[in-house]
Amino acid sequence: MDIININATNRSLQYALISRFFHKQISTKDAPVLLRTISFMSEEKQKDYKKLVEKIEKVLQDKEEQNKLHIEYAHLFLLPEGVKPYESVYLGQKSMIYQEPWESVKAFYQDNNMKLDENQLYPEDHISVELAFMSYLIDQNIDEKIQQDFLQQHILRWVPKFLNDLYENSFAKFYKIVAKHGIGFIEEEKKWISYLNS
């Protein structure tokens, strides 16, 4: 496998992995899938995710750790003291969901022949959906210009702030590690865009 394919694989897997962390509370059923996803990354990336893997394995083995993670998830994503993982909240005029940014994301999906399942848990501008969409674009080898456009028009405009807010939230323990990985990955994506444009 050449360097370009390795990089594309790493990009796709990291988007899918980080998306999954924000999709719903992690359960013991999810941990093997997450660990397997990490195992398909390059050796260098697997080393980067070592601490996260150790935390997942700890959660798998300890009921008390599982309970702590459920409480953390609730404080971070369900209760008022947490962070709101929606582009509309970060970029909309009223800081509410279903604002203009949501409409813009929906239009981008439609323009690229992607339609969400009617049973989808979240609206189109939820972080898990946007990151999963990027993974899809990479997996399907969609034109890099489209990938770049989605990054610049959507993800890079709000996800770094969201991840920073998550990292600094006092309730974040496990998710502090997730946020740190996300922040580092977004920086890599900025470099990828610079490389495309050089």
N, C-alpha and C positions, 0 to 999 in steps of 0.2 A: 504494500500500500504506500503510495507516495505521500509527501508532506502535505500537499493540498488536500488530499482526501482525509488524512489524519486530522487536519485542522477543521475541516467541515464536520467530521464525525464528532470531534470534541465539542464543537459549537452546538451542534444539534442535541447532543446528550446533555450538555449543561443547561440549555434552555428547557429541555424536558424535565430534568431533575429539579431545577429551581421552581418551575411551574407546579410540579407535583407537591412541593412543600406548602404552597399557598392554596392548593385546590381544596383540601379538607384536612381535618386532623389526621395525623399519622397514626396508624394502628400497627399491631404486630403483623398483620397480613401484608402491610405495605413495605415493611423493612427489607425483606428479601429482594423485592423488586427494585428498591432504591439501591441496595448494595450491588445487585446485578447490573444496574445501569452504570454505576461507577466503574464496575469491573471492565466494561467495554471501552472506557476512556484510555488514552495513552498512559504509559507508566508514569510520566511526569504529572499528569492530571490526577491520577490515582493517589499519588503522594500528596498533592495539594488537598485532596478531600479526606485524608487519613483521619483527622480529628473528628470530622463529621461522621465518618464510618464508625469510629469508636463510640460516639454518642448514640448512633442508631442501634448498634449492637448492645449497648448498655440498656437502652429502652426495651429491647427485645427480651432481655433476661430478668427485668426487675419491674414488678407490678407497681411499686411506689414511684419509680421513674416514669412509668406510663401515665400515672395519675398527675404527676407534676407537669408533664407535657400537655395533658388535656387542659389543666388549669391555665397554663401559660398561653395556650392557643386561644382560650376564651377571653383572657384579658387583652390579648394583642389584637384579635380580629373580630370579636363579637361585642365587646363592651366599650363604653364611651372613652375610657382611658387609653384605648389602643390606637392603631393606625388603620386608615381606610384604604384598602388596596384597589382603588378605582381611579382611572385617569380623569374622569369627570370631577372627582372630589379635589384632585390636585390642580387641574387646569380650568375647570368650569367657573363661570362668574359667580355662581352661588355656592360653590364647594359642596355640591350634592351629586348623587348619582343621576344618570339619564340626562345629562346636559349635552351641550354641543360636542365636546370631545367624544362622547359615546357614539353620537351620530356619525362623526368623522371616521371612527374606527370601523363601524358597521359598513360604511361606504367602501372603505379600503378592502375589507373582506369580500364584499360583493364584487368589487372590481377584479378580484383575483379568484373568483369562483369558489369561495369558501362560505359555507353556511353552517351555523351552529345547529346542533341537535335541538329539537324543540324542548327536550327535557334537560337542557343545559342548566346547571346549577346557578351560574352567574351571568350577568350581562357581558356584552362583548368587550368592554373596556376594563374588566377585572384583570389583575396582573397575571393570574394563572392562565387565562385565555390568551392574552397577548403573547406571553412567553411560549405557550404551546403553538401558537400560530407561527412564530419565528422558527421553532423547531421543525414545523411542517414545511415551511418555505425551503429550509436547508435540506431536509430529507428528500424533498421532491426535486431538488436541484433547480429551483425557480431562479430566474435571472437575478444576479447579484444586485442589480440596480433596484429591483423591487425590494429585496431584503434591506438595502441601504435606506431606501425611502421610508419603509416602515419604522426602522430604527430611528431615523432623524425626525420624522413627523410625529412619532408617538413615543416609543419606549424611552429614548434619551431625553425627552422633554419632562418626564415625571418620575420614572423608575429610580434614578439615582437619589432623588430627594426622598422618595418613599423608603428605599433601603436604608438611607441614613437615619431617617426618623425611627425606623424599626430597630436599627443598631443601638440607638441612644435611648430607646424606651426602657424604663426601669424594670419592666416585667420580662424583658427578653433575656433568656438564658440560652436554650437550644437555638432559638431563632436569631440570636445575636451572631452565632456561627454561620447560619444560613445567610444572614444579611451581609456578613463580611465576605463570604464567597461570591455573593451576588454583586457586591460593589467591585470586587476584583475582576469578575467576569465582564461587567459592563465597561470597565477600563480597557480590557482586551478588545472588546467590540469597537470601541472608539479608535483603537490602533488599527483594527482591521479596515475600518472606513478610510482612515488616513492612507493605508497601504493601497486601497482600491483607487484612491484619487491622486496617488503620487505618479 
